[in-house]
């Protein structure tokens, strides 16, 4: 191999090396974390204790929240799960949405899991209502959990809503919101 052949080979390879070097390392990653100011998140989380909720009647903590793919630059959310933790006491393990115990037939959710342990109910729902584009959202009102017969048992305890989302770009995000249980 001559010096001239070596130099010609290097000349052909140099542009490919420069192009490859210009690609950010994150672009080749299988999963990217979405900027914390963007993406699917729970807004306006509220938790209210009712001594006689209209499903039953039974005492319950009822939640309301709006879930939105927040921001102009947010990629399309292709799916997400909602995990809610709620303080509960007593033996009644019922939960539901609106006037249903559990999920209603028209709800855009699938139950992933539900458990109660050490005074906390944990519900995991998978959203089945389709993709959410930037600023797209879904309301979840009257998500209720049966609880103790006294507001004092749960007042000012913390409720959390955590959303794990995936996006059309391959990005992911995890957003958590909290609220305190209030009386009606």
Beta strands, then each sheet from edge to edge (+ up, - down):
strand 1: 32-33
strand 2: 39-53
strand 3: 58-70
strand 4: 77-87
strand 5: 95-97
strand 6: 109-117
strand 7: 120-127
strand 8: 137-146
strand 9: 158-167
strand 10: 171-183
sheet 1: 1+ 10+ 2+ 3- 8+ 5-
sheet 2: 1+ 10+ 9- 4+ 7- 6+
end
